[in-house]
Amino acid sequence: MKLILPIILGLVCIGLVAWLIATKKAGDAQYASDVAAFTDVSNRLSSAQDTITLRESTLLTFSNSLNDSQSALLDFSNQLAGAQATITLNGQQITNLTLQLAQAQSKNEALARHALNLTNQMDDLADQLASTHASLVRTNKDLVQLYEDYGALSHRFQIDVAERLVAERKFNNPGELKLQLQKLKKNPAAVVSAESIYAGLEVEIRSNGWAHVVATN
């Protein structure tokens, strides 16, 4: 009985040692597996951190680019507003210039009409001057003729005065008067007419009623 108990204890110890050895091997294997898994997880975590860092850098770059784009967009918006203001101002200036051009065209048309009126007036004045010149030429010609008629009339008047004086002297002379009466008895005078009077005075009657004295040689 005393031998069986130590044997059982020895077997139990051997079994316990075997279990411990097996447990230790299993623990070592599990530890190795856990270490490998941890290493893999650590590597993945490191890779993920690198990726996150890269993405954060990319995101920062994109954010900076976005800020730059927003700044450029703001500048473009300001430039667009300035361009629109310039276009509006230019449109107003074009409108003003168009109105000024229309007014200038209206003034030019008015000046053209005034110039045409002046031209017509000048033509009328030229016609009037030509008519006046022709009238002056006719008047001058008439004055020259009147002067010639006056000279001829003056000459004829002098002759008539002299003849009248001679006739008066003969009329006042009894002998000459007696001879003239005898002459008239023998050669009675024809009926006295205006033509005979004018013929004796060497006067030509024109169609307009004017009397023209014919100059004697």
C-alpha positions, 0 to 999 in steps of 0.5 A: 500500500505504501508503494502504490501511493508513491507510484501514483504520485509519481505518475501524477507528477509525470502527467503534471510535468507533461501537461506543463510541458505541453502547456508551455509549448502551446503557450510559446506557440500562442506567444509566437503567434501573438507576437507575429500578429502584434508585429503585423498589427504594428506594421499595419498601424505604422503603415496606416499612420504613414498613410494618414500622415500622407493624406493629412499632408495631401489634405493640407496641400489641397486646403492651401490650394483651396485657399489660393483658389478662393483668393484667386476667385476673390481677385477674379470676382473683384476684377470682374466687378471692376470690368463690369463697372468699366463696361457700364461706364463705357456704355454710358460714354458710348450713349453720350457720344451717340447723343453728341453724334446725333446732335452734331449730325442734326447741326450739320444738317441744319448747317447744310440747309442754311448753306443751301439757303445761302447758296440759293440766296446768292444765286438770287442775288447774282440774278438780281445783280445781273438784272440790275447790271442789264438795267444799268446798261440799258439806263446808261444807254438811255442816258447816253441817248438822252445826252445825245438827244439833248445836244441835238435838241440844244443845237436844234433849239439854237437854230430854231431861236435863230430862225424865229428871230429871223422870222420875227424880223421879217414879220416886223419888216413891212416889205418882207411881210408883203412879199410873204403874203404874196407868196402865200397867196400864190402858194398856199400852205397845206394843212398843218399836221403833227407829222409835218410839224415833227418833220420840220423839227427833225424829230422821230417818234418812237413806239413808246411815245418818246420823241427822238431828235434826229441830229442834223449834219 
